[in-house]
Structures are given as structure tokens and as C-alpha cells.
Amino acid sequence: MKISIDSVKSLSICNEYLAAHCNHAEFFGSFRHPEHTDSQDWCITLYSVCDQLVFATNGDPVWECGNPAGFQALVAEYGINIEEALAA
């Protein structure tokens, strides 16, 4: 789903959008950690920045292109089916 850049909850990701002159974001969902379902601190959100996937976390963003191992580790840890998330 396309959303306004202002709706992205990560200043670092917003800065990437602005630097790439993107005027919208793609939102693919928020995911809770299976062992910490009651904690917002463990919630991550999947976006696309100019066709680059990124997770917004409670720390630094994790970019698929810049940190493929870290990105895949989050996918596995959270039990995310990327194909389903992108198709939703």
C-alpha cells in the first residue's frame, strides 16, 4: 500500500526517501516477535524505499540491499513470509 513519507515511523528511512526523491513509501505490514507479542519494542515494520526493502526497528533500519544477512535473520526470527507480505 502506498503511503505518505510522513507516515513512515523512522527518521533514517524518511531521509533515504527524501535523498532518493521518492514522494511515497510502500508499506507491507508490521510484525510482532513471536516471543514478545505484547511488546511494541519488538515490533518491526516492512517498507520499500525506491524498490529497496527495509525493516524499521526500534533501533537502526535493516536494509535488504545493505545488510542481507541481518535482513534474512529478521525474516527468520519473526517467521515472516516475504512473498505473502509483498503480495498483501
Phi, psi and omega per residue, in radians:
M1 nan 2.303 3.100
K2 -1.347 2.377 3.110
I3 -2.363 2.865 3.078
S4 -1.216 2.563 3.078
I5 -0.983 -0.606 -3.139
D6 -1.086 -0.337 -3.129
S7 -1.471 -0.209 3.132
V8 -1.286 2.244 -3.016
K9 -1.641 0.673 3.101
S10 -2.546 2.046 -3.139
L11 -1.077 -0.689 3.136
S12 -1.080 -0.774 3.120
I13 -1.173 -0.732 3.090
C14 -1.001 -0.742 3.120
N15 -1.075 -0.662 3.085
E16 -1.117 -0.746 3.101
Y17 -1.020 -0.843 -3.104
L18 -1.128 -0.714 3.127
A19 -1.127 -0.559 -3.138
A20 -1.568 0.044 3.134
H21 1.056 0.591 3.040
C22 -1.525 2.377 -3.113
N23 -1.833 0.062 3.062
H24 -2.605 2.864 3.091
A25 -2.055 2.759 2.987
E26 -1.871 2.140 3.121
F27 -1.802 2.212 -3.104
F28 -2.022 0.043 3.040
G29 2.221 2.825 3.050
S30 -1.978 2.565 -3.027
F31 -2.336 2.372 3.097
R32 -1.748 2.525 3.114
H33 -1.160 2.343 -3.080
P34 -1.088 -0.378 3.138
E35 -1.747 -0.076 -3.106
H36 -2.405 0.910 -3.020
T37 -1.157 -0.377 -3.122
D38 -1.613 -0.021 -3.044
S39 -1.872 2.083 3.066
Q40 -1.148 -0.451 3.131
D41 -1.073 -0.442 -3.110
W42 -1.685 0.029 -3.126
C43 -1.365 2.364 3.058
I44 -2.148 2.696 -3.108
T45 -2.244 2.361 -3.116
L46 -1.745 2.204 3.082
Y47 -2.241 2.933 2.961
S48 -2.146 2.250 3.077
V49 -1.947 1.883 -3.136
C50 0.803 0.882 3.104
D51 1.264 0.277 3.055
Q52 -1.970 2.126 -3.129
L53 -1.327 2.497 -3.130
V54 -2.624 2.442 2.995
F55 -1.715 2.233 2.945
A56 -1.508 2.207 -3.132
T57 -2.104 -3.089 3.071
N58 -1.387 0.015 3.041
G59 -2.133 -2.405 3.118
D60 -1.276 2.597 3.064
P61 -1.108 2.668 3.104
V62 -2.049 1.912 -3.089
W63 -1.590 2.356 3.107
E64 -1.093 -0.715 -3.079
C65 -1.314 -0.552 -3.080
G66 -1.631 -0.390 -3.099
N67 -2.543 1.174 -3.068
P68 -1.046 -0.624 3.140
A69 -1.177 -0.754 3.110
G70 -1.147 -0.686 3.117
F71 -1.095 -0.849 3.139
Q72 -1.145 -0.568 3.097
A73 -1.119 -0.722 3.086
L74 -1.135 -0.735 3.112
V75 -0.998 -0.824 -3.129
A76 -1.194 -0.804 -3.085
E77 -1.078 -0.665 -3.107
Y78 -1.595 -0.117 3.133
G79 1.181 0.661 -3.073
I80 -1.549 2.297 2.988
N81 -1.635 1.786 -3.058
I82 -1.053 -0.730 -3.134
E83 -1.044 -0.737 3.114
E84 -1.183 -0.710 -3.138
A85 -1.095 -0.719 -3.122
L86 -1.271 -0.448 -3.122
A87 -1.464 -0.313 -3.057
A88 -1.224 nan nan
